[in-house]
Amino acid sequence: MNYYKSLVMDKGIPFFIAIHLTVDTLKSPWDYWIFFLGGTYESIDTGEVSFQLGEFYQNQELDNLIGLLIYYNEQFYWLKNPRCKTRLEFKNVKLECK
């Protein structure tokens, strides 16, 4: 995203990012859901549960990012940015990550 910041983000042009995850990245689509949308976290030390907003809600620079198209384990996942008003529709793409 930093590479495209001056070319796309600062000019307000909508865009999406495609990510090809492999086993050796040690990440799954769920990791991106949590990072960009947020979620509930439990502290290992205290056991206290809290909710943290993801980057889509905290980082205004991402407002023109339509979302993330993630390819993982021979399937596509679409993570839409709820703050971006531009819509893209994909066929044969999972819209939820479980």
Residue pairs with C-beta under 8 A, 6 or more apart in sequence:
1 9
1 17
1 62
1 65
4 15
5 61
8 15
8 64
9 15
9 61
9 62
9 64
9 65
12 64
13 64
14 64
14 65
14 66
14 84
14 86
15 64
15 65
15 66
16 65
16 66
16 67
16 68
16 69
16 88
17 65
17 67
17 68
17 69
18 68
18 69
18 70
18 71
19 32
19 68
19 69
19 70
19 71
20 71
20 72
21 27
21 28
21 29
21 70
21 71
21 72
28 72
28 97
29 70
29 72
29 77
29 79
29 97
30 97
30 98
32 68
32 70
32 79
32 97
33 39
33 79
33 97
34 54
35 54
35 55
36 54
36 55
36 56
36 68
36 79
36 81
37 54
37 56
37 57
37 79
37 82
38 51
38 52
38 53
38 54
38 56
38 57
39 51
39 52
39 54
40 49
40 50
40 51
41 49
41 50
41 51
41 52
42 48
42 49
43 49
43 50
55 62
56 62
56 65
56 81
56 82
56 83
57 82
57 83
62 81
62 83
63 81
63 83
63 84
64 84
64 86
65 81
65 84
66 80
66 81
66 84
66 86
66 87
66 88
67 78
67 79
67 80
67 81
67 84
67 88
68 77
68 78
68 79
69 76
69 77
69 78
69 90
69 93
70 76
70 77
70 78
70 79
71 77
75 94
76 90
76 92
76 93
76 94
77 93
77 94
77 95
77 97
78 88
78 90
78 93
78 94
78 95
79 97
80 88
80 95
